[in-house]
Amino acid sequence: MTRPDDRLRGTPVPTGRANRLLRMGGIAAGIAGGVASGGLRRLASGQRPGMADLLLTPANALRLTDGLAQMRGAALKMGQMLSMDTGVVLSPELTTILARLRDDARHMPPKQLQGALNAQWGEGWRKRFAAFDVRPFAAASIGQVHRATTHDGRDLAIKVQYPGVRASIDSDVDNIAGLMRLPGLLPRGMDIAPLLDAAKQQLHEEADYSAEAAHLRHFGALLAGSKDFIVPQVQDDFSTDAVLAMTYITADPVDVLVDAPQDIRDRAARDLIDLVLRELFTFGAMQTDPNLANYRVDHATGRIVLLDFGAVRGINPAQQATFRNLMNAGLDDDSVAIRQAMLDIGYFGTATPPQHQDLIQAMFDTAMVPLRQDAPFDFGATDLLERLRDMGMVIGNDRDLMHVPPAETLFLHRKIGGMYLLATKLRARVNLRALLENYRTGPQNDDI
């Protein structure tokens, strides 16, 4: 169990496949022990609990989330990714438990940091800086971020990857899959192998900081001169495949906008939602991690600072066309075209029973209501999120629903869901239909 002061000192990242497997085994053994003791207690009191009831207890939830938070790497990232599920794959109870992982990342202690940077920059690397703060100002599932100043006066943010996480991605995902296959957590016979393969691919890409640097440059070029957004600049002389150095931008968490005037909150939400549409229909590339920590507000200009481009997914023209068909059908409230577009995208298959197709389409229709109205939608005065969550719970509790949507679709939903939560937090009012109408047809002239 992690003590409160461990978060301040840092907790070492387990390295090596055997060590991480042992840690995961410890988590599983603790959960199994909790199931056994809980089952005996309930049987002694005359109850006959189901396996899911025994697995998803508060004590087992703590064992799972605390264990994954200490492991970091792909184990923690998988938990965070799964926490964005809307009931389509996981049970609502497990989704709620994993949601605790979204902001639970712990940094490594200074000695382990020293070893990681020695391996990337060589010993004596401190001489290259006028100042280097060994205390990270941010920590996530795959790495942590430090502030540093170079001798030529550059103010940098330096992201350092946790040692061993890249080599452990495949085994971590396989081990998480083993936990997911415990009875009662997934429908019996559901094939999650394609989703797990996509998760491995995504995590390998996120662990390649050279690739992230390329994404950072690409989005920086796409948004160059933007009055709404700013992207840090890569610093090649300090960057490697496991260290990403970029300019440090003095900025506040996006939460500071919560108390801003209504028009400022509206503009921030509108710009971010429009950016999602531009990524989907214009850029052909989307940053799919909607963590609020990835959005900050620039002190000098008020622009939104975009961070963390590890989770970028390419969107090819065929995918753009299918999503545009769905958007247009949704705006036109054409139920036949909606059903066909959802089938083309993969929300359900031809073998999916009609009643299950109806459930999924009803959830889509509910989500489309604010997008069809030609007036500002008030995110701060609606129960839409709760109604969608309730519908997702109905779908998630239907243990006969076997179909898993394509990973690309789930990644897109993760981003859209994150933007909805942010707009709700800002209590923004946005004319969503006016935004979507700009993308009815093919590639747009991108006016930044």
CORQUIJO-V657831 format. One line per field, one symbol per residue. ss: DSSP state (@ for helix, = for strand, . for the rest). Layout:
ss = ???
This chain:
ss = .....@@@@.......@@@@@@@@@@@@@@@@@@@@@@@@@@@@......@@@@@..@@@@@@@@@@@@@@.@@@@@@@@@@.........@@@@@@@@@@........@@@@@@@@@@@@...@@@@====.....==...========....=======.......@@@@@@@@@@@@............@@@@@@@@@@@@@@..@@@@@@@@@@@@@@......===..=.@@@....=====...===@@@@@@..@@@@@@@@@@@@@@@@@@@@@@.===....@@@====.....===.....===..@@@@@@@@@@@@@@@@..@@@@@@@@@@@........@@@@@@@@@@@@@@@@@@@....==@@@..@@@@@@@@@@@@@@.........@@@@@@@@@@@@@@@@@@@...==.@@@@@@...........
